[in-house]
Amino acid sequence: TCSPQESGMNAVGVRMVTRSRSRGPGAGQQGSREKPAPLRREEAAAEGRKSYSPVKRQRKAQRLNVAYEASEGEKGEGVEHLQSPAWEPQDWRQQLENIRTMRSGKDAPVDQLGVEHCYDLSAPPKVRRYQVLLSLMLSSQTKDQVTAGAMQRLRARGLTVDSILQMDDSTLGTLIYPVGFWRNKVKYIKQTSAILQQRYDGDIPASLAELVALPGVGPKMAHLAMAVAWGTVSGIAVDTHVHRIINRLRWTRKATKSPEETRRALEEWLPRELWSEINGLLVGFGQQTCLPLHPRCQACLNRALCPAAHGL
């Protein structure tokens, strides 16, 4: 709370409502009587003096801080509304800078075998975008090395929407094995490829909503596809590495239970200009230092700043 002077509000109205036993001529139906016009500050002060009656012994006046709410007519007329400061984690900027330092070598698996390195640079743009999406679909619950191997085998056969649709399920399964859940991925790849051919002329959708509507495409894949294939930052791509590290660093108000919950909590406070950097930065950090089991806290520059380091 603060005084009107502190909030920058000019002569905020104080409404006084009186009850009348009788209704004058011209009064409307019940419930439609007009409210008295707000008094100006000087008039309100005068009214206060009229009703004031001194007492013999006055207690020492206490200073009260009162928050005034602007009336409907005053809203939007230059009145500054009070806002509480946005929440952000303690020491997050220093923690981020330390992770950048530890990742400066760019020598994690994701730096060499991530989605940016799995498509054919010489292919037409439409085919490149399709290959980006396919590599993301294969990457779920799969190490980068395994995804890169599967993509290499598929590209050797000519990886396009038409080639996948002409390929039988058994051959496709053999080529992508041993990616995680490869049988389901065979089904999803075939279904998605058919949709792309029928609705998008063999290209991939250019919106997040249309991407996540495709079989086998989740939010993380869709955000990465928007970034890599279309060059658009639509949100933070959160996988298991990012989800784990964000919770260890306490970069959310409360612990989160899923990558998607982590994404929403992170986007509430992390500056948007950092959204495109976070995924690759933290995935590599999770692959090399902040491991799922037995994290290498002694080698981490954040060991004194990380809340989880003291309990691991």
ChimeraX commands (.cxc) that place a marker at each C-alpha (Angstrom):
marker #1 position 0.00,0.00,0.00 radius 0.5
marker #1 position 1.08,3.57,-0.51 radius 0.5
marker #1 position -0.28,7.10,-0.35 radius 0.5
marker #1 position -1.93,8.77,-3.36 radius 0.5
marker #1 position 1.16,10.94,-3.80 radius 0.5
marker #1 position 3.40,7.89,-3.98 radius 0.5
marker #1 position 1.23,6.13,-6.53 radius 0.5
marker #1 position 1.07,9.14,-8.84 radius 0.5
marker #1 position -2.74,9.30,-8.71 radius 0.5
marker #1 position -4.35,12.75,-8.96 radius 0.5
marker #1 position -7.29,13.53,-6.71 radius 0.5
marker #1 position -8.65,10.03,-6.54 radius 0.5
marker #1 position -12.40,10.13,-5.87 radius 0.5
marker #1 position -13.85,9.07,-2.58 radius 0.5
marker #1 position -17.42,7.85,-3.00 radius 0.5
marker #1 position -19.97,8.56,-0.28 radius 0.5
marker #1 position -23.25,6.69,-0.44 radius 0.5
marker #1 position -26.24,7.87,1.68 radius 0.5
marker #1 position -29.50,6.11,2.26 radius 0.5
marker #1 position -32.81,7.98,1.92 radius 0.5
marker #1 position -36.11,6.83,3.35 radius 0.5
marker #1 position -38.13,8.56,0.66 radius 0.5
marker #1 position -37.54,8.69,-3.03 radius 0.5
marker #1 position -37.93,11.92,-4.87 radius 0.5
marker #1 position -39.89,12.52,-8.03 radius 0.5
marker #1 position -38.41,11.04,-11.15 radius 0.5
marker #1 position -36.62,8.21,-9.32 radius 0.5
marker #1 position -36.16,5.10,-11.42 radius 0.5
marker #1 position -37.05,1.59,-10.53 radius 0.5
marker #1 position -35.42,-0.12,-7.61 radius 0.5
marker #1 position -31.75,-0.86,-8.23 radius 0.5
marker #1 position -31.37,1.84,-10.94 radius 0.5
marker #1 position -30.80,4.94,-8.76 radius 0.5
marker #1 position -27.77,6.98,-9.74 radius 0.5
marker #1 position -24.77,7.05,-7.42 radius 0.5
marker #1 position -23.64,10.45,-6.14 radius 0.5
marker #1 position -20.83,11.98,-8.12 radius 0.5
marker #1 position -17.42,11.44,-6.51 radius 0.5
marker #1 position -16.33,14.27,-4.29 radius 0.5
marker #1 position -13.17,16.09,-4.98 radius 0.5
marker #1 position -10.46,15.92,-2.35 radius 0.5
marker #1 position -11.19,19.46,-1.09 radius 0.5
marker #1 position -14.92,18.71,-0.78 radius 0.5
marker #1 position -14.23,15.45,1.00 radius 0.5
marker #1 position -11.97,17.25,3.44 radius 0.5
marker #1 position -14.67,19.87,4.09 radius 0.5
marker #1 position -17.25,17.18,4.73 radius 0.5
marker #1 position -14.85,15.57,7.15 radius 0.5
marker #1 position -14.41,18.84,9.09 radius 0.5
marker #1 position -18.19,19.32,9.41 radius 0.5
marker #1 position -18.65,15.95,11.06 radius 0.5
marker #1 position -15.60,16.27,13.28 radius 0.5
marker #1 position -16.19,16.73,16.99 radius 0.5
marker #1 position -13.14,17.03,19.25 radius 0.5
marker #1 position -12.73,14.82,22.30 radius 0.5
marker #1 position -11.00,15.79,25.49 radius 0.5
marker #1 position -8.22,13.25,25.35 radius 0.5
marker #1 position -6.88,12.32,21.98 radius 0.5
marker #1 position -4.56,9.47,21.44 radius 0.5
marker #1 position -1.42,10.07,19.53 radius 0.5
marker #1 position -2.28,10.05,15.84 radius 0.5
marker #1 position -1.07,7.03,13.96 radius 0.5
marker #1 position 0.05,7.33,10.41 radius 0.5
marker #1 position -1.85,5.01,8.11 radius 0.5
marker #1 position -0.89,4.05,4.61 radius 0.5
marker #1 position -4.00,3.80,2.47 radius 0.5
marker #1 position -4.18,2.41,-1.02 radius 0.5
marker #1 position -6.68,4.23,-3.24 radius 0.5
marker #1 position -8.32,2.52,-6.17 radius 0.5
marker #1 position -9.09,4.60,-9.20 radius 0.5
marker #1 position -12.70,4.84,-10.26 radius 0.5
marker #1 position -13.78,3.53,-13.64 radius 0.5
marker #1 position -13.58,6.95,-15.22 radius 0.5
marker #1 position -10.02,7.43,-14.03 radius 0.5
marker #1 position -8.68,4.13,-15.28 radius 0.5
marker #1 position -6.66,4.46,-18.45 radius 0.5
marker #1 position -6.21,8.23,-18.01 radius 0.5
marker #1 position -2.56,8.27,-17.09 radius 0.5
marker #1 position -3.08,6.68,-13.69 radius 0.5
marker #1 position -0.19,4.40,-12.83 radius 0.5
marker #1 position -1.36,1.18,-11.18 radius 0.5
marker #1 position 0.76,-0.37,-8.49 radius 0.5
marker #1 position 2.44,-3.63,-9.42 radius 0.5
marker #1 position 4.40,-5.95,-7.22 radius 0.5
marker #1 position 7.91,-6.71,-8.46 radius 0.5
marker #1 position 8.15,-9.82,-10.64 radius 0.5
marker #1 position 9.54,-12.95,-9.00 radius 0.5
marker #1 position 12.91,-14.22,-10.08 radius 0.5
marker #1 position 15.27,-16.82,-8.60 radius 0.5
marker #1 position 18.13,-15.77,-6.41 radius 0.5
marker #1 position 21.53,-15.59,-8.12 radius 0.5
marker #1 position 20.11,-16.80,-11.45 radius 0.5
marker #1 position 22.19,-14.41,-13.54 radius 0.5
marker #1 position 25.43,-15.56,-11.96 radius 0.5
marker #1 position 24.34,-19.20,-12.28 radius 0.5
marker #1 position 23.57,-18.67,-15.97 radius 0.5
marker #1 position 26.91,-17.00,-16.60 radius 0.5
marker #1 position 28.72,-19.88,-14.88 radius 0.5
marker #1 position 26.91,-22.41,-17.08 radius 0.5
marker #1 position 27.87,-20.42,-20.17 radius 0.5
marker #1 position 31.49,-20.58,-19.04 radius 0.5
marker #1 position 31.31,-24.35,-18.50 radius 0.5
marker #1 position 29.65,-24.79,-21.90 radius 0.5
marker #1 position 32.03,-22.53,-23.81 radius 0.5
marker #1 position 33.83,-25.50,-25.36 radius 0.5
marker #1 position 30.66,-26.60,-27.23 radius 0.5
marker #1 position 31.81,-30.22,-27.01 radius 0.5
marker #1 position 28.69,-31.96,-25.67 radius 0.5
marker #1 position 26.83,-34.54,-27.82 radius 0.5
marker #1 position 24.04,-32.04,-28.52 radius 0.5
marker #1 position 26.57,-29.63,-30.02 radius 0.5
marker #1 position 27.65,-32.15,-32.65 radius 0.5
marker #1 position 24.62,-34.40,-33.08 radius 0.5
marker #1 position 21.61,-32.23,-32.18 radius 0.5
marker #1 position 18.69,-31.44,-34.45 radius 0.5
marker #1 position 20.63,-28.65,-36.17 radius 0.5
marker #1 position 23.08,-31.24,-37.50 radius 0.5
marker #1 position 20.71,-34.00,-38.62 radius 0.5
marker #1 position 19.25,-32.63,-41.84 radius 0.5
marker #1 position 20.68,-32.42,-45.34 radius 0.5
marker #1 position 21.96,-28.91,-45.96 radius 0.5
marker #1 position 21.89,-29.44,-49.72 radius 0.5
marker #1 position 18.21,-30.46,-49.79 radius 0.5
marker #1 position 15.44,-28.03,-50.82 radius 0.5
marker #1 position 14.03,-25.92,-47.93 radius 0.5
marker #1 position 10.80,-27.94,-47.74 radius 0.5
marker #1 position 12.73,-31.20,-47.43 radius 0.5
marker #1 position 15.11,-29.73,-44.84 radius 0.5
marker #1 position 12.17,-28.69,-42.68 radius 0.5
marker #1 position 10.65,-32.18,-42.96 radius 0.5
marker #1 position 13.95,-33.74,-41.91 radius 0.5
marker #1 position 14.15,-31.40,-38.91 radius 0.5
marker #1 position 10.72,-32.50,-37.77 radius 0.5
marker #1 position 11.52,-36.18,-38.29 radius 0.5
marker #1 position 14.75,-35.96,-36.30 radius 0.5
marker #1 position 12.83,-34.37,-33.44 radius 0.5
marker #1 position 10.22,-37.12,-33.51 radius 0.5
marker #1 position 13.00,-39.73,-33.33 radius 0.5
marker #1 position 14.84,-37.92,-30.52 radius 0.5
marker #1 position 12.20,-38.45,-27.83 radius 0.5
marker #1 position 13.59,-40.70,-25.06 radius 0.5
marker #1 position 16.65,-41.31,-27.22 radius 0.5
marker #1 position 20.31,-40.28,-26.95 radius 0.5
marker #1 position 21.60,-37.85,-29.57 radius 0.5
marker #1 position 24.07,-40.44,-30.89 radius 0.5
marker #1 position 21.26,-42.93,-31.59 radius 0.5
marker #1 position 19.04,-40.29,-33.23 radius 0.5
marker #1 position 21.89,-39.12,-35.46 radius 0.5
marker #1 position 22.57,-42.72,-36.58 radius 0.5
marker #1 position 18.92,-43.30,-37.47 radius 0.5
marker #1 position 18.77,-40.06,-39.43 radius 0.5
marker #1 position 21.92,-40.97,-41.32 radius 0.5
marker #1 position 20.41,-44.30,-42.41 radius 0.5
marker #1 position 17.15,-42.63,-43.44 radius 0.5
marker #1 position 18.91,-39.94,-45.43 radius 0.5
marker #1 position 20.89,-42.60,-47.30 radius 0.5
marker #1 position 17.54,-43.80,-48.67 radius 0.5
marker #1 position 16.50,-40.28,-49.67 radius 0.5
marker #1 position 14.54,-38.84,-46.78 radius 0.5
marker #1 position 11.43,-37.10,-48.11 radius 0.5
marker #1 position 7.72,-37.29,-47.41 radius 0.5
marker #1 position 7.19,-39.43,-50.53 radius 0.5
marker #1 position 10.03,-41.83,-49.73 radius 0.5
marker #1 position 8.70,-42.45,-46.22 radius 0.5
marker #1 position 5.15,-43.06,-47.45 radius 0.5
marker #1 position 6.41,-45.52,-50.06 radius 0.5
marker #1 position 8.49,-47.41,-47.49 radius 0.5
marker #1 position 6.90,-50.36,-45.70 radius 0.5
marker #1 position 6.67,-50.30,-41.90 radius 0.5
marker #1 position 9.14,-53.14,-41.45 radius 0.5
marker #1 position 11.87,-51.36,-43.42 radius 0.5
marker #1 position 11.24,-48.09,-41.62 radius 0.5
marker #1 position 11.43,-49.84,-38.26 radius 0.5
marker #1 position 14.73,-51.47,-39.19 radius 0.5
marker #1 position 16.21,-48.13,-40.23 radius 0.5
marker #1 position 15.27,-46.21,-37.09 radius 0.5
marker #1 position 15.96,-48.99,-34.56 radius 0.5
marker #1 position 17.14,-48.72,-31.73 radius 0.5
marker #1 position 15.53,-45.33,-31.02 radius 0.5
marker #1 position 13.26,-45.36,-28.00 radius 0.5
marker #1 position 9.71,-46.61,-28.63 radius 0.5
marker #1 position 10.61,-47.26,-32.26 radius 0.5
marker #1 position 7.42,-49.20,-33.02 radius 0.5
marker #1 position 5.23,-46.26,-31.99 radius 0.5
marker #1 position 7.46,-43.89,-33.90 radius 0.5
marker #1 position 7.03,-45.91,-37.10 radius 0.5
marker #1 position 3.28,-45.40,-36.78 radius 0.5
marker #1 position 3.55,-41.69,-35.92 radius 0.5
marker #1 position 6.01,-40.97,-38.72 radius 0.5
marker #1 position 3.74,-42.60,-41.29 radius 0.5
marker #1 position 0.63,-40.78,-40.01 radius 0.5
marker #1 position 2.35,-37.40,-39.82 radius 0.5
marker #1 position 3.93,-37.79,-43.26 radius 0.5
marker #1 position 0.52,-38.54,-44.78 radius 0.5
marker #1 position -0.97,-35.42,-43.16 radius 0.5
marker #1 position 1.90,-33.27,-44.42 radius 0.5
marker #1 position 1.40,-34.56,-47.95 radius 0.5
marker #1 position -2.36,-34.06,-47.92 radius 0.5
marker #1 position -2.64,-30.72,-46.10 radius 0.5
marker #1 position 0.71,-28.96,-46.42 radius 0.5
marker #1 position 2.02,-30.02,-49.85 radius 0.5
marker #1 position 4.83,-31.99,-48.21 radius 0.5
marker #1 position 5.97,-29.10,-45.99 radius 0.5
marker #1 position 5.57,-28.81,-42.21 radius 0.5
marker #1 position 3.17,-26.37,-40.50 radius 0.5
marker #1 position 4.47,-22.93,-39.62 radius 0.5
marker #1 position 2.51,-22.57,-36.38 radius 0.5
marker #1 position 2.92,-24.13,-32.96 radius 0.5
marker #1 position -0.73,-25.19,-32.72 radius 0.5
marker #1 position -0.62,-27.08,-36.00 radius 0.5
marker #1 position 2.67,-28.77,-35.13 radius 0.5
marker #1 position 1.50,-30.13,-31.78 radius 0.5
marker #1 position -1.63,-31.44,-33.50 radius 0.5
marker #1 position 0.50,-33.83,-35.56 radius 0.5
marker #1 position 0.77,-37.45,-34.31 radius 0.5
marker #1 position 3.88,-38.00,-32.20 radius 0.5
marker #1 position 4.80,-34.30,-31.93 radius 0.5
marker #1 position 4.92,-32.82,-28.42 radius 0.5
marker #1 position 5.44,-29.24,-27.19 radius 0.5
marker #1 position 9.24,-29.53,-26.93 radius 0.5
marker #1 position 9.52,-30.84,-30.48 radius 0.5
marker #1 position 7.16,-28.15,-31.77 radius 0.5
marker #1 position 9.10,-25.30,-30.15 radius 0.5
marker #1 position 12.40,-26.64,-31.53 radius 0.5
marker #1 position 10.86,-27.13,-34.97 radius 0.5
marker #1 position 9.64,-23.55,-34.98 radius 0.5
marker #1 position 13.13,-22.35,-34.01 radius 0.5
marker #1 position 15.26,-24.55,-36.30 radius 0.5
marker #1 position 12.96,-25.00,-39.30 radius 0.5
marker #1 position 11.23,-21.60,-39.34 radius 0.5
marker #1 position 13.59,-19.36,-37.34 radius 0.5
marker #1 position 10.83,-18.37,-34.93 radius 0.5
marker #1 position 11.11,-18.44,-31.14 radius 0.5
marker #1 position 7.69,-19.61,-29.99 radius 0.5
marker #1 position 8.67,-20.72,-26.49 radius 0.5
marker #1 position 11.28,-22.54,-24.43 radius 0.5
marker #1 position 11.94,-26.14,-25.44 radius 0.5
marker #1 position 12.07,-28.15,-22.22 radius 0.5
marker #1 position 13.20,-31.77,-22.24 radius 0.5
marker #1 position 14.22,-34.03,-19.36 radius 0.5
marker #1 position 17.65,-32.37,-19.04 radius 0.5
marker #1 position 16.22,-28.86,-18.86 radius 0.5
marker #1 position 13.43,-29.99,-16.52 radius 0.5
marker #1 position 15.92,-31.60,-14.13 radius 0.5
marker #1 position 18.37,-28.70,-14.06 radius 0.5
marker #1 position 15.72,-26.00,-13.65 radius 0.5
marker #1 position 14.39,-27.80,-10.59 radius 0.5
marker #1 position 17.85,-28.34,-9.12 radius 0.5
marker #1 position 18.64,-24.64,-9.49 radius 0.5
marker #1 position 15.19,-23.71,-8.08 radius 0.5
marker #1 position 14.41,-21.59,-11.13 radius 0.5
marker #1 position 10.68,-21.98,-10.55 radius 0.5
marker #1 position 8.54,-20.73,-7.67 radius 0.5
marker #1 position 7.79,-24.31,-6.67 radius 0.5
marker #1 position 8.95,-27.73,-7.79 radius 0.5
marker #1 position 7.48,-28.82,-11.11 radius 0.5
marker #1 position 6.46,-32.35,-12.05 radius 0.5
marker #1 position 6.68,-32.32,-15.83 radius 0.5
marker #1 position 8.69,-30.62,-18.60 radius 0.5
marker #1 position 5.59,-28.76,-19.80 radius 0.5
marker #1 position 4.89,-27.43,-16.30 radius 0.5
marker #1 position 8.53,-26.35,-16.11 radius 0.5
marker #1 position 8.24,-24.55,-19.44 radius 0.5
marker #1 position 5.24,-22.53,-18.32 radius 0.5
marker #1 position 6.86,-21.61,-14.99 radius 0.5
marker #1 position 10.14,-20.64,-16.66 radius 0.5
marker #1 position 8.50,-18.46,-19.29 radius 0.5
marker #1 position 6.77,-16.47,-16.55 radius 0.5
marker #1 position 10.00,-14.73,-15.53 radius 0.5
marker #1 position 12.93,-15.57,-17.83 radius 0.5
marker #1 position 13.61,-12.68,-20.26 radius 0.5
marker #1 position 12.38,-13.61,-23.73 radius 0.5
marker #1 position 15.72,-12.82,-25.34 radius 0.5
marker #1 position 17.17,-15.82,-23.49 radius 0.5
marker #1 position 14.52,-18.35,-24.55 radius 0.5
marker #1 position 16.33,-19.56,-27.66 radius 0.5
marker #1 position 19.58,-20.13,-25.78 radius 0.5
marker #1 position 18.34,-22.10,-22.79 radius 0.5
marker #1 position 17.61,-25.47,-24.40 radius 0.5
marker #1 position 20.97,-26.13,-26.04 radius 0.5
marker #1 position 22.85,-24.60,-23.14 radius 0.5
marker #1 position 21.20,-26.71,-20.45 radius 0.5
marker #1 position 20.96,-29.92,-22.48 radius 0.5
marker #1 position 24.72,-29.93,-22.98 radius 0.5
marker #1 position 25.26,-29.01,-19.33 radius 0.5
marker #1 position 23.05,-31.94,-18.35 radius 0.5
marker #1 position 24.94,-34.30,-20.63 radius 0.5
marker #1 position 28.35,-33.37,-19.23 radius 0.5
marker #1 position 28.03,-32.03,-15.69 radius 0.5
marker #1 position 24.56,-32.00,-14.15 radius 0.5
marker #1 position 23.93,-35.68,-14.81 radius 0.5
marker #1 position 20.68,-37.42,-13.86 radius 0.5
marker #1 position 22.56,-39.71,-11.46 radius 0.5
marker #1 position 25.75,-38.76,-9.65 radius 0.5
marker #1 position 26.01,-35.15,-10.90 radius 0.5
marker #1 position 29.54,-33.78,-10.97 radius 0.5
marker #1 position 28.94,-31.04,-8.43 radius 0.5
marker #1 position 32.62,-30.74,-7.45 radius 0.5
marker #1 position 33.46,-29.75,-11.03 radius 0.5
marker #1 position 30.54,-27.31,-11.29 radius 0.5
marker #1 position 31.09,-23.57,-10.97 radius 0.5
marker #1 position 27.66,-23.31,-9.34 radius 0.5
marker #1 position 28.41,-25.69,-6.49 radius 0.5
marker #1 position 28.23,-22.85,-3.96 radius 0.5
marker #1 position 25.13,-21.31,-5.55 radius 0.5
marker #1 position 23.06,-24.39,-6.40 radius 0.5
marker #1 position 20.50,-25.28,-3.72 radius 0.5
marker #1 position 20.48,-28.93,-4.78 radius 0.5
marker #1 position 24.28,-29.30,-4.55 radius 0.5
marker #1 position 24.09,-29.24,-0.77 radius 0.5
marker #1 position 21.73,-32.18,-0.67 radius 0.5
marker #1 position 23.33,-34.40,-3.32 radius 0.5
marker link #1:1,2 radius 0.2
marker link #1:2,3 radius 0.2
marker link #1:3,4 radius 0.2
marker link #1:4,5 radius 0.2
marker link #1:5,6 radius 0.2
marker link #1:6,7 radius 0.2
marker link #1:7,8 radius 0.2
marker link #1:8,9 radius 0.2
marker link #1:9,10 radius 0.2
marker link #1:10,11 radius 0.2
marker link #1:11,12 radius 0.2
marker link #1:12,13 radius 0.2
marker link #1:13,14 radius 0.2
marker link #1:14,15 radius 0.2
marker link #1:15,16 radius 0.2
marker link #1:16,17 radius 0.2
marker link #1:17,18 radius 0.2
marker link #1:18,19 radius 0.2
marker link #1:19,20 radius 0.2
marker link #1:20,21 radius 0.2
marker link #1:21,22 radius 0.2
marker link #1:22,23 radius 0.2
marker link #1:23,24 radius 0.2
marker link #1:24,25 radius 0.2
marker link #1:25,26 radius 0.2
marker link #1:26,27 radius 0.2
marker link #1:27,28 radius 0.2
marker link #1:28,29 radius 0.2
marker link #1:29,30 radius 0.2
marker link #1:30,31 radius 0.2
marker link #1:31,32 radius 0.2
marker link #1:32,33 radius 0.2
marker link #1:33,34 radius 0.2
marker link #1:34,35 radius 0.2
marker link #1:35,36 radius 0.2
marker link #1:36,37 radius 0.2
marker link #1:37,38 radius 0.2
marker link #1:38,39 radius 0.2
marker link #1:39,40 radius 0.2
marker link #1:40,41 radius 0.2
marker link #1:41,42 radius 0.2
marker link #1:42,43 radius 0.2
marker link #1:43,44 radius 0.2
marker link #1:44,45 radius 0.2
marker link #1:45,46 radius 0.2
marker link #1:46,47 radius 0.2
marker link #1:47,48 radius 0.2
marker link #1:48,49 radius 0.2
marker link #1:49,50 radius 0.2
marker link #1:50,51 radius 0.2
marker link #1:51,52 radius 0.2
marker link #1:52,53 radius 0.2
marker link #1:53,54 radius 0.2
marker link #1:54,55 radius 0.2
marker link #1:55,56 radius 0.2
marker link #1:56,57 radius 0.2
marker link #1:57,58 radius 0.2
marker link #1:58,59 radius 0.2
marker link #1:59,60 radius 0.2
marker link #1:60,61 radius 0.2
marker link #1:61,62 radius 0.2
marker link #1:62,63 radius 0.2
marker link #1:63,64 radius 0.2
marker link #1:64,65 radius 0.2
marker link #1:65,66 radius 0.2
marker link #1:66,67 radius 0.2
marker link #1:67,68 radius 0.2
marker link #1:68,69 radius 0.2
marker link #1:69,70 radius 0.2
marker link #1:70,71 radius 0.2
marker link #1:71,72 radius 0.2
marker link #1:72,73 radius 0.2
marker link #1:73,74 radius 0.2
marker link #1:74,75 radius 0.2
marker link #1:75,76 radius 0.2
marker link #1:76,77 radius 0.2
marker link #1:77,78 radius 0.2
marker link #1:78,79 radius 0.2
marker link #1:79,80 radius 0.2
marker link #1:80,81 radius 0.2
marker link #1:81,82 radius 0.2
marker link #1:82,83 radius 0.2
marker link #1:83,84 radius 0.2
marker link #1:84,85 radius 0.2
marker link #1:85,86 radius 0.2
marker link #1:86,87 radius 0.2
marker link #1:87,88 radius 0.2
marker link #1:88,89 radius 0.2
marker link #1:89,90 radius 0.2
marker link #1:90,91 radius 0.2
marker link #1:91,92 radius 0.2
marker link #1:92,93 radius 0.2
marker link #1:93,94 radius 0.2
marker link #1:94,95 radius 0.2
marker link #1:95,96 radius 0.2
marker link #1:96,97 radius 0.2
marker link #1:97,98 radius 0.2
marker link #1:98,99 radius 0.2
marker link #1:99,100 radius 0.2
marker link #1:100,101 radius 0.2
marker link #1:101,102 radius 0.2
marker link #1:102,103 radius 0.2
marker link #1:103,104 radius 0.2
marker link #1:104,105 radius 0.2
marker link #1:105,106 radius 0.2
marker link #1:106,107 radius 0.2
marker link #1:107,108 radius 0.2
marker link #1:108,109 radius 0.2
marker link #1:109,110 radius 0.2
marker link #1:110,111 radius 0.2
marker link #1:111,112 radius 0.2
marker link #1:112,113 radius 0.2
marker link #1:113,114 radius 0.2
marker link #1:114,115 radius 0.2
marker link #1:115,116 radius 0.2
marker link #1:116,117 radius 0.2
marker link #1:117,118 radius 0.2
marker link #1:118,119 radius 0.2
marker link #1:119,120 radius 0.2
marker link #1:120,121 radius 0.2
marker link #1:121,122 radius 0.2
marker link #1:122,123 radius 0.2
marker link #1:123,124 radius 0.2
marker link #1:124,125 radius 0.2
marker link #1:125,126 radius 0.2
marker link #1:126,127 radius 0.2
marker link #1:127,128 radius 0.2
marker link #1:128,129 radius 0.2
marker link #1:129,130 radius 0.2
marker link #1:130,131 radius 0.2
marker link #1:131,132 radius 0.2
marker link #1:132,133 radius 0.2
marker link #1:133,134 radius 0.2
marker link #1:134,135 radius 0.2
marker link #1:135,136 radius 0.2
marker link #1:136,137 radius 0.2
marker link #1:137,138 radius 0.2
marker link #1:138,139 radius 0.2
marker link #1:139,140 radius 0.2
marker link #1:140,141 radius 0.2
marker link #1:141,142 radius 0.2
marker link #1:142,143 radius 0.2
marker link #1:143,144 radius 0.2
marker link #1:144,145 radius 0.2
marker link #1:145,146 radius 0.2
marker link #1:146,147 radius 0.2
marker link #1:147,148 radius 0.2
marker link #1:148,149 radius 0.2
marker link #1:149,150 radius 0.2
marker link #1:150,151 radius 0.2
marker link #1:151,152 radius 0.2
marker link #1:152,153 radius 0.2
marker link #1:153,154 radius 0.2
marker link #1:154,155 radius 0.2
marker link #1:155,156 radius 0.2
marker link #1:156,157 radius 0.2
marker link #1:157,158 radius 0.2
marker link #1:158,159 radius 0.2
marker link #1:159,160 radius 0.2
marker link #1:160,161 radius 0.2
marker link #1:161,162 radius 0.2
marker link #1:162,163 radius 0.2
marker link #1:163,164 radius 0.2
marker link #1:164,165 radius 0.2
marker link #1:165,166 radius 0.2
marker link #1:166,167 radius 0.2
marker link #1:167,168 radius 0.2
marker link #1:168,169 radius 0.2
marker link #1:169,170 radius 0.2
marker link #1:170,171 radius 0.2
marker link #1:171,172 radius 0.2
marker link #1:172,173 radius 0.2
marker link #1:173,174 radius 0.2
marker link #1:174,175 radius 0.2
marker link #1:175,176 radius 0.2
marker link #1:176,177 radius 0.2
marker link #1:177,178 radius 0.2
marker link #1:178,179 radius 0.2
marker link #1:179,180 radius 0.2
marker link #1:180,181 radius 0.2
marker link #1:181,182 radius 0.2
marker link #1:182,183 radius 0.2
marker link #1:183,184 radius 0.2
marker link #1:184,185 radius 0.2
marker link #1:185,186 radius 0.2
marker link #1:186,187 radius 0.2
marker link #1:187,188 radius 0.2
marker link #1:188,189 radius 0.2
marker link #1:189,190 radius 0.2
marker link #1:190,191 radius 0.2
marker link #1:191,192 radius 0.2
marker link #1:192,193 radius 0.2
marker link #1:193,194 radius 0.2
marker link #1:194,195 radius 0.2
marker link #1:195,196 radius 0.2
marker link #1:196,197 radius 0.2
marker link #1:197,198 radius 0.2
marker link #1:198,199 radius 0.2
marker link #1:199,200 radius 0.2
marker link #1:200,201 radius 0.2
marker link #1:201,202 radius 0.2
marker link #1:202,203 radius 0.2
marker link #1:203,204 radius 0.2
marker link #1:204,205 radius 0.2
marker link #1:205,206 radius 0.2
marker link #1:206,207 radius 0.2
marker link #1:207,208 radius 0.2
marker link #1:208,209 radius 0.2
marker link #1:209,210 radius 0.2
marker link #1:210,211 radius 0.2
marker link #1:211,212 radius 0.2
marker link #1:212,213 radius 0.2
marker link #1:213,214 radius 0.2
marker link #1:214,215 radius 0.2
marker link #1:215,216 radius 0.2
marker link #1:216,217 radius 0.2
marker link #1:217,218 radius 0.2
marker link #1:218,219 radius 0.2
marker link #1:219,220 radius 0.2
marker link #1:220,221 radius 0.2
marker link #1:221,222 radius 0.2
marker link #1:222,223 radius 0.2
marker link #1:223,224 radius 0.2
marker link #1:224,225 radius 0.2
marker link #1:225,226 radius 0.2
marker link #1:226,227 radius 0.2
marker link #1:227,228 radius 0.2
marker link #1:228,229 radius 0.2
marker link #1:229,230 radius 0.2
marker link #1:230,231 radius 0.2
marker link #1:231,232 radius 0.2
marker link #1:232,233 radius 0.2
marker link #1:233,234 radius 0.2
marker link #1:234,235 radius 0.2
marker link #1:235,236 radius 0.2
marker link #1:236,237 radius 0.2
marker link #1:237,238 radius 0.2
marker link #1:238,239 radius 0.2
marker link #1:239,240 radius 0.2
marker link #1:240,241 radius 0.2
marker link #1:241,242 radius 0.2
marker link #1:242,243 radius 0.2
marker link #1:243,244 radius 0.2
marker link #1:244,245 radius 0.2
marker link #1:245,246 radius 0.2
marker link #1:246,247 radius 0.2
marker link #1:247,248 radius 0.2
marker link #1:248,249 radius 0.2
marker link #1:249,250 radius 0.2
marker link #1:250,251 radius 0.2
marker link #1:251,252 radius 0.2
marker link #1:252,253 radius 0.2
marker link #1:253,254 radius 0.2
marker link #1:254,255 radius 0.2
marker link #1:255,256 radius 0.2
marker link #1:256,257 radius 0.2
marker link #1:257,258 radius 0.2
marker link #1:258,259 radius 0.2
marker link #1:259,260 radius 0.2
marker link #1:260,261 radius 0.2
marker link #1:261,262 radius 0.2
marker link #1:262,263 radius 0.2
marker link #1:263,264 radius 0.2
marker link #1:264,265 radius 0.2
marker link #1:265,266 radius 0.2
marker link #1:266,267 radius 0.2
marker link #1:267,268 radius 0.2
marker link #1:268,269 radius 0.2
marker link #1:269,270 radius 0.2
marker link #1:270,271 radius 0.2
marker link #1:271,272 radius 0.2
marker link #1:272,273 radius 0.2
marker link #1:273,274 radius 0.2
marker link #1:274,275 radius 0.2
marker link #1:275,276 radius 0.2
marker link #1:276,277 radius 0.2
marker link #1:277,278 radius 0.2
marker link #1:278,279 radius 0.2
marker link #1:279,280 radius 0.2
marker link #1:280,281 radius 0.2
marker link #1:281,282 radius 0.2
marker link #1:282,283 radius 0.2
marker link #1:283,284 radius 0.2
marker link #1:284,285 radius 0.2
marker link #1:285,286 radius 0.2
marker link #1:286,287 radius 0.2
marker link #1:287,288 radius 0.2
marker link #1:288,289 radius 0.2
marker link #1:289,290 radius 0.2
marker link #1:290,291 radius 0.2
marker link #1:291,292 radius 0.2
marker link #1:292,293 radius 0.2
marker link #1:293,294 radius 0.2
marker link #1:294,295 radius 0.2
marker link #1:295,296 radius 0.2
marker link #1:296,297 radius 0.2
marker link #1:297,298 radius 0.2
marker link #1:298,299 radius 0.2
marker link #1:299,300 radius 0.2
marker link #1:300,301 radius 0.2
marker link #1:301,302 radius 0.2
marker link #1:302,303 radius 0.2
marker link #1:303,304 radius 0.2
marker link #1:304,305 radius 0.2
marker link #1:305,306 radius 0.2
marker link #1:306,307 radius 0.2
marker link #1:307,308 radius 0.2
marker link #1:308,309 radius 0.2
marker link #1:309,310 radius 0.2
marker link #1:310,311 radius 0.2
marker link #1:311,312 radius 0.2
view
